[in-house]
Amino acid sequence: ANTAAMLAPYKNKPDFKGEMVMSQGDIEAAVLKYHKQGDHISVHANGDAAIEAVITAFEKAQKEYFRENTRHMIIHCQTAHENHIERMKAVGVIPSFFGMHVHYYGDRHLDIFLGKERASRLNPFGDASRAGLDFTLHTDTPVMPPWTMESIGTAVTRKTKGGVVLGEDQKISPEMALAAYTTMAAKCSYSEKDRGSISVGKLADFTLLSQDITQCDPDTISDTKILKTIIEDKTVFEA
């Protein structure tokens, strides 16, 4: 709907870049206020202009009032540039990518909104992985149901609904996609000591899958079934 604030105009609207809902000054003031209070901040920013504004606010807040291990987050963060990835790592920000967008809306971004160059970088999982930047994946429920396996499959194959591979260099391994839903995700709530991996002393939270998604054909990951779900040592779902 051309609502993301972009640094360059939309392909289908050459005279329009979208609009920010807050001024740079207001963003920086809000971030600094909650940063100084010791809060954990998550900001919705999708277009590269919005991402730029939020990263700048985090950088300024850290410069004025340094905190260790803040783990502030940028939600969606779909059109982040390579330098944004580097700056997020430097300032300790964790992006949460809307990975399913590649599959369900990738063709439209390619043909209508962004064009090939920008659409191919949509949700830059590969750049984040190569930079060693922690990130998570989400489906933006209720925009889409919490389709975890489909989300992981999309991150691995980068295939759109039309079958186009959107950004070969932005693919990640199944192990990395799993980490985005487990170990790296646990860091976002400072709960890695209790969950995120199956380890002695942690909560017994895990799922049993119908196949090993690290060994199967990547195109079949999305078809993987959940056979059983265990939460704190109790079976809460069984197929």
Secondary structure, DSSP 8 states (H G I E B T S, - for coil): ---S--SS--SS-TT-----SS-HHHHHHHHHHHHHTT---EEEE-SHHHHHHHHHHHHHHHHHS--SS---EEEE-TT--HHHHHHHHHHT-EEEE-THHHHHHHHHIIIIISHHHHHTTSS-HHHHHHHT---EE---TTSS---HHHHHHHHHH-B-TTS-B--GGG---HHHHHHHHTHHHHHHTT-TTTSSS--TTS---EEEESS-TTTS-GGGGGG--EEEEEETTEEEEE-
